[in-house]
Amino acid sequence: MNKGELIAELARRADFTQKQARTAIDAIFNPDGIIASELKRGGRVQITGFGTFETRKRGARMGRNPQTGAQLKIPAATYPAFKAGKGLKSKIRK
């Protein structure tokens, strides 16, 4: 399912117009949306039964350029992560 299909399905299930559904999806999932803004502040977004969006830290490490074989330093980074909740996991397993 892509974004357009998600918008159409939300509009159908919630009895929204396509424009209202697109606004709702964008407010939540865009790079400037609610989830991304909370992660940027260092917080997390927990949706009970569905899952948790959070940030994790990856330490600096040494890597290797695959073309030349030369070693290079990969800097530490913070990255977004999602952990599925119990309700979502059990629904998928059935």
N, CA, C and O atoms as CSV, one atom per row, in Angstrom:
chain,resi,resn,atom,element,x,y,z
A,1,MET,N,N,0.851,-1.174,0.000
A,1,MET,CA,C,0.000,0.000,0.000
A,1,MET,C,C,0.892,1.230,0.000
A,1,MET,O,O,1.817,1.343,0.804
A,2,ASN,N,N,0.605,2.144,-0.904
A,2,ASN,CA,C,1.365,3.393,-0.938
A,2,ASN,C,C,0.553,4.510,-0.277
A,2,ASN,O,O,-0.552,4.270,0.212
A,3,LYS,N,N,1.094,5.712,-0.262
A,3,LYS,CA,C,0.448,6.824,0.427
A,3,LYS,C,C,-0.929,7.128,-0.154
A,3,LYS,O,O,-1.873,7.370,0.597
A,4,GLY,N,N,-1.053,7.118,-1.451
A,4,GLY,CA,C,-2.339,7.391,-2.092
A,4,GLY,C,C,-3.396,6.370,-1.707
A,4,GLY,O,O,-4.546,6.724,-1.450
A,5,GLU,N,N,-3.006,5.110,-1.668
A,5,GLU,CA,C,-3.934,4.050,-1.275
A,5,GLU,C,C,-4.308,4.181,0.204
A,5,GLU,O,O,-5.455,3.938,0.580
A,6,LEU,N,N,-3.343,4.562,1.037
A,6,LEU,CA,C,-3.612,4.771,2.461
A,6,LEU,C,C,-4.616,5.911,2.652
A,6,LEU,O,O,-5.532,5.807,3.468
A,7,ILE,N,N,-4.441,6.980,1.909
A,7,ILE,CA,C,-5.362,8.117,1.980
A,7,ILE,C,C,-6.764,7.690,1.555
A,7,ILE,O,O,-7.743,8.030,2.220
A,8,ALA,N,N,-6.870,6.953,0.462
A,8,ALA,CA,C,-8.171,6.490,-0.018
A,8,ALA,C,C,-8.852,5.582,1.003
A,8,ALA,O,O,-10.058,5.691,1.224
A,9,GLU,N,N,-8.084,4.686,1.628
A,9,GLU,CA,C,-8.654,3.774,2.621
A,9,GLU,C,C,-9.087,4.525,3.878
A,9,GLU,O,O,-10.133,4.211,4.446
A,10,LEU,N,N,-8.302,5.511,4.325
A,10,LEU,CA,C,-8.689,6.320,5.473
A,10,LEU,C,C,-9.962,7.100,5.170
A,10,LEU,O,O,-10.854,7.183,6.014
A,11,ALA,N,N,-10.052,7.666,3.984
A,11,ALA,CA,C,-11.248,8.418,3.588
A,11,ALA,C,C,-12.478,7.512,3.605
A,11,ALA,O,O,-13.551,7.926,4.044
A,12,ARG,N,N,-12.322,6.297,3.135
A,12,ARG,CA,C,-13.439,5.356,3.098
A,12,ARG,C,C,-13.860,4.937,4.507
A,12,ARG,O,O,-15.045,4.971,4.836
A,13,ARG,N,N,-12.893,4.542,5.337
A,13,ARG,CA,C,-13.211,4.023,6.677
A,13,ARG,C,C,-13.707,5.098,7.639
A,13,ARG,O,O,-14.579,4.828,8.464
A,14,ALA,N,N,-13.169,6.302,7.547
A,14,ALA,CA,C,-13.512,7.362,8.494
A,14,ALA,C,C,-14.559,8.320,7.940
A,14,ALA,O,O,-14.924,9.293,8.600
A,15,ASP,N,N,-15.043,8.047,6.731
A,15,ASP,CA,C,-16.021,8.911,6.080
A,15,ASP,C,C,-15.489,10.338,5.960
A,15,ASP,O,O,-16.193,11.307,6.244
A,16,PHE,N,N,-14.227,10.444,5.532
A,16,PHE,CA,C,-13.574,11.727,5.266
A,16,PHE,C,C,-13.589,11.969,3.766
A,16,PHE,O,O,-13.791,11.044,2.980
A,17,THR,N,N,-13.374,13.221,3.373
A,17,THR,CA,C,-13.096,13.499,1.972
A,17,THR,C,C,-11.631,13.118,1.734
A,17,THR,O,O,-10.869,12.925,2.681
A,18,GLN,N,N,-11.250,13.014,0.468
A,18,GLN,CA,C,-9.850,12.709,0.144
A,18,GLN,C,C,-8.927,13.793,0.703
A,18,GLN,O,O,-7.836,13.501,1.192
A,19,LYS,N,N,-9.377,15.047,0.624
A,19,LYS,CA,C,-8.565,16.156,1.114
A,19,LYS,C,C,-8.378,16.071,2.633
A,19,LYS,O,O,-7.273,16.287,3.130
A,20,GLN,N,N,-9.441,15.762,3.369
A,20,GLN,CA,C,-9.334,15.622,4.824
A,20,GLN,C,C,-8.409,14.465,5.194
A,20,GLN,O,O,-7.605,14.580,6.119
A,21,ALA,N,N,-8.521,13.361,4.478
A,21,ALA,CA,C,-7.681,12.198,4.752
A,21,ALA,C,C,-6.212,12.512,4.470
A,21,ALA,O,O,-5.333,12.133,5.244
A,22,ARG,N,N,-5.951,13.205,3.361
A,22,ARG,CA,C,-4.569,13.582,3.026
A,22,ARG,C,C,-3.996,14.504,4.100
A,22,ARG,O,O,-2.837,14.351,4.487
A,23,THR,N,N,-4.785,15.452,4.584
A,23,THR,CA,C,-4.335,16.367,5.629
A,23,THR,C,C,-3.986,15.597,6.901
A,23,THR,O,O,-2.970,15.872,7.539
A,24,ALA,N,N,-4.829,14.631,7.267
A,24,ALA,CA,C,-4.582,13.832,8.475
A,24,ALA,C,C,-3.301,12.999,8.329
A,24,ALA,O,O,-2.474,12.973,9.241
A,25,ILE,N,N,-3.136,12.330,7.205
A,25,ILE,CA,C,-1.940,11.505,6.965
A,25,ILE,C,C,-0.689,12.378,6.976
A,25,ILE,O,O,0.318,12.025,7.589
A,26,ASP,N,N,-0.760,13.522,6.292
A,26,ASP,CA,C,0.398,14.424,6.249
A,26,ASP,C,C,0.749,14.960,7.632
A,26,ASP,O,O,1.927,15.085,7.964
A,27,ALA,N,N,-0.253,15.275,8.438
A,27,ALA,CA,C,0.000,15.810,9.773
A,27,ALA,C,C,0.720,14.796,10.654
A,27,ALA,O,O,1.482,15.174,11.544
A,28,ILE,N,N,0.486,13.534,10.411
A,28,ILE,CA,C,1.106,12.497,11.228
A,28,ILE,C,C,2.439,12.029,10.661
A,28,ILE,O,O,3.421,11.941,11.398
A,29,PHE,N,N,2.494,11.727,9.361
A,29,PHE,CA,C,3.624,10.997,8.806
A,29,PHE,C,C,4.631,11.801,7.981
A,29,PHE,O,O,5.684,11.259,7.643
A,30,ASN,N,N,4.368,13.044,7.645
A,30,ASN,CA,C,5.332,13.818,6.858
A,30,ASN,C,C,6.622,14.035,7.645
A,30,ASN,O,O,6.617,13.915,8.870
A,31,PRO,N,N,7.728,14.351,6.967
A,31,PRO,CA,C,8.976,14.635,7.681
A,31,PRO,C,C,8.860,15.794,8.671
A,31,PRO,O,O,9.667,15.892,9.595
A,32,ASP,N,N,7.878,16.665,8.496
A,32,ASP,CA,C,7.622,17.745,9.451
A,32,ASP,C,C,6.397,17.439,10.304
A,32,ASP,O,O,5.898,18.316,11.010
A,33,GLY,N,N,5.915,16.211,10.245
A,33,GLY,CA,C,4.698,15.823,10.942
A,33,GLY,C,C,4.894,15.585,12.428
A,33,GLY,O,O,5.974,15.813,12.972
A,34,ILE,N,N,3.842,15.129,13.067
A,34,ILE,CA,C,3.811,14.941,14.512
A,34,ILE,C,C,4.855,13.935,14.981
A,34,ILE,O,O,5.587,14.205,15.933
A,35,ILE,N,N,4.933,12.789,14.332
A,35,ILE,CA,C,5.875,11.757,14.766
A,35,ILE,C,C,7.312,12.242,14.626
A,35,ILE,O,O,8.100,12.135,15.565
A,36,ALA,N,N,7.650,12.772,13.463
A,36,ALA,CA,C,9.020,13.236,13.232
A,36,ALA,C,C,9.395,14.373,14.181
A,36,ALA,O,O,10.522,14.425,14.672
A,37,SER,N,N,8.468,15.271,14.438
A,37,SER,CA,C,8.755,16.393,15.341
A,37,SER,C,C,9.046,15.896,16.753
A,37,SER,O,O,9.961,16.391,17.413
A,38,GLU,N,N,8.275,14.925,17.213
A,38,GLU,CA,C,8.495,14.384,18.559
A,38,GLU,C,C,9.832,13.645,18.634
A,38,GLU,O,O,10.549,13.767,19.627
A,39,LEU,N,N,10.172,12.889,17.604
A,39,LEU,CA,C,11.460,12.183,17.582
A,39,LEU,C,C,12.619,13.170,17.550
A,39,LEU,O,O,13.648,12.942,18.186
A,40,LYS,N,N,12.458,14.251,16.824
A,40,LYS,CA,C,13.506,15.275,16.734
A,40,LYS,C,C,13.780,15.883,18.111
A,40,LYS,O,O,14.921,16.221,18.426
A,41,ARG,N,N,12.735,16.021,18.930
A,41,ARG,CA,C,12.892,16.562,20.292
A,41,ARG,C,C,13.457,15.522,21.253
A,41,ARG,O,O,13.709,15.832,22.417
A,42,GLY,N,N,13.660,14.294,20.780
A,42,GLY,CA,C,14.205,13.253,21.639
A,42,GLY,C,C,13.142,12.424,22.325
A,42,GLY,O,O,13.462,11.567,23.148
A,43,GLY,N,N,11.886,12.664,22.003
A,43,GLY,CA,C,10.790,11.916,22.611
A,43,GLY,C,C,10.479,10.646,21.843
A,43,GLY,O,O,11.208,10.248,20.935
A,44,ARG,N,N,9.383,10.023,22.230
A,44,ARG,CA,C,8.916,8.831,21.525
A,44,ARG,C,C,7.404,8.907,21.398
A,44,ARG,O,O,6.740,9.598,22.170
A,45,VAL,N,N,6.871,8.198,20.426
A,45,VAL,CA,C,5.437,8.168,20.191
A,45,VAL,C,C,4.987,6.730,20.375
A,45,VAL,O,O,5.374,5.846,19.610
A,46,GLN,N,N,4.167,6.498,21.393
A,46,GLN,CA,C,3.694,5.145,21.697
A,46,GLN,C,C,2.198,5.068,21.404
A,46,GLN,O,O,1.403,5.820,21.968
A,47,ILE,N,N,1.831,4.158,20.523
A,47,ILE,CA,C,0.437,3.923,20.185
A,47,ILE,C,C,0.112,2.523,20.681
A,47,ILE,O,O,0.496,1.528,20.067
A,48,THR,N,N,-0.599,2.459,21.801
A,48,THR,CA,C,-0.877,1.190,22.461
A,48,THR,C,C,-1.532,0.211,21.492
A,48,THR,O,O,-2.502,0.545,20.811
A,49,GLY,N,N,-0.992,-0.992,21.443
A,49,GLY,CA,C,-1.503,-2.035,20.572
A,49,GLY,C,C,-0.903,-2.013,19.179
A,49,GLY,O,O,-0.953,-3.016,18.467
A,50,PHE,N,N,-0.338,-0.883,18.780
A,50,PHE,CA,C,0.253,-0.777,17.449
A,50,PHE,C,C,1.771,-0.807,17.501
A,50,PHE,O,O,2.400,-1.639,16.847
A,51,GLY,N,N,2.368,0.102,18.280
A,51,GLY,CA,C,3.819,0.114,18.381
A,51,GLY,C,C,4.361,1.433,18.877
A,51,GLY,O,O,3.614,2.347,19.228
A,52,THR,N,N,5.679,1.511,18.898
A,52,THR,CA,C,6.371,2.685,19.419
A,52,THR,C,C,7.401,3.182,18.405
A,52,THR,O,O,8.220,2.415,17.899
A,53,PHE,N,N,7.339,4.468,18.124
A,53,PHE,CA,C,8.352,5.139,17.318
A,53,PHE,C,C,9.316,5.775,18.302
A,53,PHE,O,O,8.885,6.451,19.236
A,54,GLU,N,N,10.619,5.574,18.111
A,54,GLU,CA,C,11.620,6.132,19.005
A,54,GLU,C,C,12.911,6.368,18.235
A,54,GLU,O,O,13.040,5.974,17.076
A,55,THR,N,N,13.863,7.016,18.896
A,55,THR,CA,C,15.172,7.175,18.289
A,55,THR,C,C,16.156,6.284,19.029
A,55,THR,O,O,16.003,6.016,20.221
A,56,ARG,N,N,17.153,5.837,18.312
A,56,ARG,CA,C,18.222,5.036,18.898
A,56,ARG,C,C,19.548,5.643,18.469
A,56,ARG,O,O,19.641,6.334,17.454
A,57,LYS,N,N,20.557,5.369,19.258
A,57,LYS,CA,C,21.890,5.904,18.956
A,57,LYS,C,C,22.800,4.771,18.495
A,57,LYS,O,O,22.780,3.667,19.039
A,58,ARG,N,N,23.586,5.078,17.490
A,58,ARG,CA,C,24.583,4.140,16.975
A,58,ARG,C,C,25.939,4.790,17.192
A,58,ARG,O,O,26.161,5.921,16.761
A,59,GLY,N,N,26.832,4.097,17.844
A,59,GLY,CA,C,28.144,4.648,18.143
A,59,GLY,C,C,29.033,4.766,16.914
A,59,GLY,O,O,28.769,4.154,15.879
A,60,ALA,N,N,30.076,5.551,17.041
A,60,ALA,CA,C,31.055,5.682,15.963
A,60,ALA,C,C,31.774,4.349,15.787
A,60,ALA,O,O,31.963,3.599,16.745
A,61,ARG,N,N,32.164,4.072,14.567
A,61,ARG,CA,C,32.841,2.805,14.299
A,61,ARG,C,C,33.712,2.942,13.052
A,61,ARG,O,O,33.599,3.904,12.292
A,62,MET,N,N,34.560,1.976,12.873
A,62,MET,CA,C,35.406,1.949,11.683
A,62,MET,C,C,34.714,1.116,10.617
A,62,MET,O,O,34.165,0.051,10.900
A,63,GLY,N,N,34.750,1.614,9.395
A,63,GLY,CA,C,34.174,0.907,8.258
A,63,GLY,C,C,35.223,0.734,7.179
A,63,GLY,O,O,36.382,1.110,7.352
A,64,ARG,N,N,34.809,0.169,6.081
A,64,ARG,CA,C,35.727,-0.072,4.980
A,64,ARG,C,C,35.053,0.316,3.676
A,64,ARG,O,O,33.912,-0.070,3.423
A,65,ASN,N,N,35.757,1.079,2.847
A,65,ASN,CA,C,35.257,1.428,1.532
A,65,ASN,C,C,35.272,0.158,0.682
A,65,ASN,O,O,36.339,-0.423,0.486
A,66,PRO,N,N,34.125,-0.290,0.172
A,66,PRO,CA,C,34.101,-1.547,-0.576
A,66,PRO,C,C,34.868,-1.506,-1.898
A,66,PRO,O,O,35.291,-2.549,-2.395
A,67,GLN,N,N,35.050,-0.321,-2.470
A,67,GLN,CA,C,35.769,-0.225,-3.741
A,67,GLN,C,C,37.276,-0.252,-3.562
A,67,GLN,O,O,37.987,-0.909,-4.323
A,68,THR,N,N,37.769,0.474,-2.541
A,68,THR,CA,C,39.218,0.592,-2.367
A,68,THR,C,C,39.751,-0.254,-1.225
A,68,THR,O,O,40.944,-0.555,-1.174
A,69,GLY,N,N,38.867,-0.639,-0.304
A,69,GLY,CA,C,39.313,-1.397,0.857
A,69,GLY,C,C,39.891,-0.517,1.951
A,69,GLY,O,O,40.290,-1.015,3.003
A,70,ALA,N,N,39.940,0.800,1.710
A,70,ALA,CA,C,40.500,1.726,2.694
A,70,ALA,C,C,39.570,1.847,3.900
A,70,ALA,O,O,38.347,1.855,3.758
A,71,GLN,N,N,40.168,1.941,5.088
A,71,GLN,CA,C,39.371,2.119,6.295
A,71,GLN,C,C,38.889,3.564,6.384
A,71,GLN,O,O,39.582,4.493,5.967
A,72,LEU,N,N,37.698,3.733,6.932
A,72,LEU,CA,C,37.184,5.069,7.153
A,72,LEU,C,C,36.382,5.078,8.438
A,72,LEU,O,O,35.826,4.059,8.847
A,73,LYS,N,N,36.329,6.243,9.071
A,73,LYS,CA,C,35.605,6.374,10.327
A,73,LYS,C,C,34.158,6.753,10.022
A,73,LYS,O,O,33.894,7.721,9.310
A,74,ILE,N,N,33.232,5.978,10.568
A,74,ILE,CA,C,31.804,6.268,10.430
A,74,ILE,C,C,31.389,6.949,11.731
A,74,ILE,O,O,31.529,6.365,12.806
A,75,PRO,N,N,30.879,8.184,11.644
A,75,PRO,CA,C,30.545,8.921,12.871
A,75,PRO,C,C,29.318,8.348,13.585
A,75,PRO,O,O,28.522,7.617,12.995
A,76,ALA,N,N,29.186,8.694,14.849
A,76,ALA,CA,C,28.008,8.298,15.625
A,76,ALA,C,C,26.768,8.927,14.994
A,76,ALA,O,O,26.846,9.990,14.378
A,77,ALA,N,N,25.629,8.265,15.154
A,77,ALA,CA,C,24.397,8.770,14.546
A,77,ALA,C,C,23.197,8.428,15.422
A,77,ALA,O,O,23.212,7.460,16.182
A,78,THR,N,N,22.172,9.240,15.296
A,78,THR,CA,C,20.884,8.966,15.910
A,78,THR,C,C,19.941,8.639,14.765
A,78,THR,O,O,19.905,9.359,13.767
A,79,TYR,N,N,19.177,7.559,14.899
A,79,TYR,CA,C,18.306,7.133,13.812
A,79,TYR,C,C,16.926,6.763,14.344
A,79,TYR,O,O,16.794,6.369,15.503
A,80,PRO,N,N,15.887,6.886,13.500
A,80,PRO,CA,C,14.541,6.530,13.928
A,80,PRO,C,C,14.351,5.012,13.896
A,80,PRO,O,O,14.934,4.317,13.064
A,81,ALA,N,N,13.524,4.514,14.819
A,81,ALA,CA,C,13.239,3.083,14.872
A,81,ALA,C,C,11.773,2.882,15.242
A,81,ALA,O,O,11.151,3.746,15.859
A,82,PHE,N,N,11.238,1.741,14.861
A,82,PHE,CA,C,9.870,1.380,15.192
A,82,PHE,C,C,9.872,-0.007,15.808
A,82,PHE,O,O,10.497,-0.927,15.280
A,83,LYS,N,N,9.176,-0.155,16.919
A,83,LYS,CA,C,9.036,-1.452,17.569
A,83,LYS,C,C,7.553,-1.789,17.584
A,83,LYS,O,O,6.754,-1.068,18.180
A,84,ALA,N,N,7.189,-2.877,16.932
A,84,ALA,CA,C,5.783,-3.277,16.844
A,84,ALA,C,C,5.245,-3.659,18.214
A,84,ALA,O,O,5.943,-4.272,19.021
A,85,GLY,N,N,3.999,-3.289,18.464
A,85,GLY,CA,C,3.335,-3.608,19.719
A,85,GLY,C,C,2.720,-5.000,19.697
A,85,GLY,O,O,2.642,-5.645,18.651
A,86,LYS,N,N,2.293,-5.440,20.846
A,86,LYS,CA,C,1.735,-6.782,21.014
A,86,LYS,C,C,0.503,-7.006,20.131
A,86,LYS,O,O,0.371,-8.063,19.515
A,87,GLY,N,N,-0.397,-6.021,20.065
A,87,GLY,CA,C,-1.602,-6.161,19.254
A,87,GLY,C,C,-1.295,-6.334,17.779
A,87,GLY,O,O,-1.897,-7.177,17.114
A,88,LEU,N,N,-0.366,-5.546,17.262
A,88,LEU,CA,C,0.021,-5.642,15.851
A,88,LEU,C,C,0.699,-6.979,15.571
A,88,LEU,O,O,0.410,-7.630,14.567
A,89,LYS,N,N,1.597,-7.382,16.458
A,89,LYS,CA,C,2.288,-8.661,16.278
A,89,LYS,C,C,1.309,-9.824,16.241
A,89,LYS,O,O,1.412,-10.698,15.380
A,90,SER,N,N,0.351,-9.840,17.180
A,90,SER,CA,C,-0.590,-10.954,17.229
A,90,SER,C,C,-1.516,-10.956,16.019
A,90,SER,O,O,-1.904,-12.027,15.552
A,91,LYS,N,N,-1.875,-9.805,15.508
A,91,LYS,CA,C,-2.738,-9.714,14.310
A,91,LYS,C,C,-2.009,-10.250,13.082
A,91,LYS,O,O,-2.611,-10.929,12.249
A,92,ILE,N,N,-0.737,-9.954,12.967
A,92,ILE,CA,C,0.066,-10.398,11.814
A,92,ILE,C,C,0.297,-11.908,11.864
A,92,ILE,O,O,0.306,-12.568,10.826
A,93,ARG,N,N,0.482,-12.445,13.044
A,93,ARG,CA,C,0.786,-13.874,13.201
A,93,ARG,C,C,-0.399,-14.779,12.874
A,93,ARG,O,O,-0.201,-15.953,12.560
A,94,LYS,N,N,-1.618,-14.262,12.941
A,94,LYS,CA,C,-2.802,-15.111,12.706
A,94,LYS,C,C,-2.968,-15.458,11.265
A,94,LYS,O,O,-3.911,-16.162,10.904
